[in-house]
């Protein structure tokens, strides 16, 4: 509880399956995954999702501004700070997000919106699936630092970044193996 964990492994090693188990949508064949001591398989999904936020690789954006999209789960307070920490420029906050497909936004901008949403959320567990995918190295570093700065919540990051210095920033690394 309250730690930061990285999940690494080659494609097909089981990272997505592990995330589905963490999210309560896949059963585990051995062991238990618990939230507050309760097996996630026994928690209704509507209740589980109040406590666990999954940030997928592909970000869904809604009609409205970037600010509206960031504050989606939390309302207005903290949006500017979350956007700054996720390396989104202030000038983008009032720009239209472009509806469901977010056609006016780059993939990297959509990813940073998703990270900012997570930073604004009240969820105790945040699961990030490849949060730096498609980002340039400088912005990826900003996003990694934002995620690593999260305190008081459990953070799980699925990553293909096997850099030893980066992985040493986590409290634990789950290596699912496979060829890299």
C-alpha positions in Angstrom: 0.0 0.0 0.0 1.3 3.4 -1.0 4.3 2.0 -2.9 5.4 2.5 -6.5 5.9 -0.6 -8.6 7.0 -1.2 -12.2 5.9 -4.1 -14.3 8.3 -5.1 -17.1 8.4 -7.9 -19.6 8.5 -8.6 -23.2 5.4 -8.5 -25.4 3.3 -11.5 -24.6 4.8 -12.0 -21.1 1.5 -11.3 -19.3 1.6 -7.7 -18.4 -1.9 -7.0 -19.7 -3.2 -10.2 -18.0 -1.8 -9.0 -14.7 -3.5 -5.6 -15.2 -6.8 -7.3 -15.9 -6.3 -9.3 -12.6 -5.5 -6.1 -10.7 -8.7 -4.5 -12.2 -10.8 -7.5 -11.1 -11.7 -8.6 -14.7 -9.5 -11.7 -14.8 -9.3 -14.4 -12.2 -6.0 -15.5 -10.7 -5.1 -19.2 -10.6 -2.9 -18.9 -7.5 -2.5 -16.3 -4.8 -4.7 -13.3 -4.1 -4.9 -9.7 -5.1 -6.4 -7.6 -2.3 -7.5 -4.0 -1.8 -7.7 -3.0 1.9 -7.4 -6.7 2.7 -10.4 -7.7 0.5 -9.9 -9.9 -2.5 -10.6 -7.8 -5.6 -12.7 -10.6 -7.0 -15.2 -10.1 -4.2 -15.5 -6.3 -4.7 -18.2 -5.2 -7.1 -16.5 -3.5 -10.1 -18.4 -0.3 -9.6 -16.9 -0.1 -6.1 -13.5 -1.3 -7.1 -13.2 1.4 -9.8 -13.8 4.1 -7.2 -10.5 3.1 -5.6 -8.5 1.9 -8.6 -7.9 4.0 -11.7 -6.5 2.5 -14.9 -4.7 4.8 -17.4 -4.7 2.9 -20.7 -2.2 3.5 -23.6 -5.0 4.9 -25.7 -6.7 7.9 -24.1 -10.3 8.6 -24.7 -11.0 12.4 -24.8 -14.5 13.9 -24.7 -16.1 16.9 -26.3 -15.0 20.1 -24.5 -11.7 21.7 -23.6 -8.5 20.0 -22.5 -9.3 21.5 -19.0 -12.7 19.8 -19.0 -11.1 16.5 -20.0 -8.5 16.6 -17.2 -11.1 17.6 -14.5 -13.5 14.8 -15.7 -13.2 12.7 -12.6 -12.5 15.4 -10.0 -13.9 18.7 -11.0 -12.0 21.9 -11.4 -9.6 22.1 -8.3 -6.0 21.0 -9.1 -6.4 20.9 -12.9 -3.7 23.5 -13.7 -1.2 21.9 -11.3 -1.9 18.4 -12.7 -1.5 19.7 -16.3 1.8 21.3 -15.4 3.1 18.2 -13.7 2.0 16.1 -16.8 4.0 18.5 -19.1 0.9 20.0 -20.7 1.4 23.7 -21.6 -1.0 26.2 -20.1 -1.9 27.4 -23.5 -3.5 24.1 -24.3 -5.9 24.0 -21.3 -8.6 26.0 -23.0 -8.1 24.4 -26.4 -10.9 22.1 -27.8 -10.1 18.5 -27.1 -11.8 17.5 -30.4 -14.5 15.1 -29.3 -14.3 11.4 -28.9 -11.3 10.9 -31.2 -9.3 13.9 -30.0 -8.4 14.6 -33.6 -7.0 18.0 -32.7 -4.6 16.6 -30.2 -1.4 14.6 -30.8 -1.1 11.1 -29.3 1.4 12.5 -26.8 -1.0 15.3 -25.7 -3.8 12.7 -25.2 -1.4 10.6 -23.1 -0.5 13.7 -20.9 -4.2 14.5 -20.5 -4.7 10.9 -19.1 -1.7 11.3 -16.7 -3.1 14.7 -15.6 -6.6 13.1 -15.0 -4.9 10.5 -12.8 -3.1 13.1 -10.8 -6.4 14.9 -10.2 -8.2 11.7 -9.2 -8.8 10.6 -5.6 -8.2 6.9 -6.4 -5.9 5.1 -4.0 -4.4 2.9 -6.7 -3.2 4.3 -10.0 -2.3 1.9 -12.8 -0.4 3.4 -15.8 -0.1 1.3 -19.0 2.9 2.5 -20.9 2.4 6.2 -20.0 5.4 7.4 -22.0 4.5 5.5 -25.2 4.7 7.9 -28.2 6.4 10.7 -26.2 9.7 12.4 -27.1 12.4 11.7 -24.5 12.2 15.1 -22.8 8.4 14.9 -22.3 8.6 11.2 -21.4 11.1 12.2 -18.6 8.6 14.9 -17.4 5.8 12.3 -17.3 7.9 9.7 -15.5 8.9 12.3 -12.9 5.3 13.3 -12.4 4.3 9.7 -11.9 7.2 9.1 -9.5 6.3 12.2 -7.5 2.9 10.7 -6.5 2.8 10.1 -2.8 0.3 8.5 -0.5 -1.2 6.2 -3.2 -0.2 2.9 -4.7 1.3 3.4 -8.2 1.8 0.6 -10.7 3.5 1.4 -14.0 3.7 -1.0 -16.9 6.7 -0.1 -18.9 9.2 -1.1 -21.5 11.7 1.2 -20.0 14.3 -1.2 -18.6 16.7 1.6 -17.7 18.3 0.6 -14.4 18.3 4.1 -13.0 14.6 4.5 -13.8 13.6 1.1 -12.4 15.6 1.8 -9.2 13.1 4.7 -8.5 10.4 2.1 -7.8 9.8 0.3 -4.5 9.6 -2.9 -6.5 9.9 -4.2 -10.0 7.9 -7.2 -11.2 9.8 -8.7 -14.1 7.5 -11.1 -16.1 10.4 -12.1 -18.2 10.3 -13.1 -21.8 12.9 -12.1 -24.4 13.8 -8.4 -24.6 
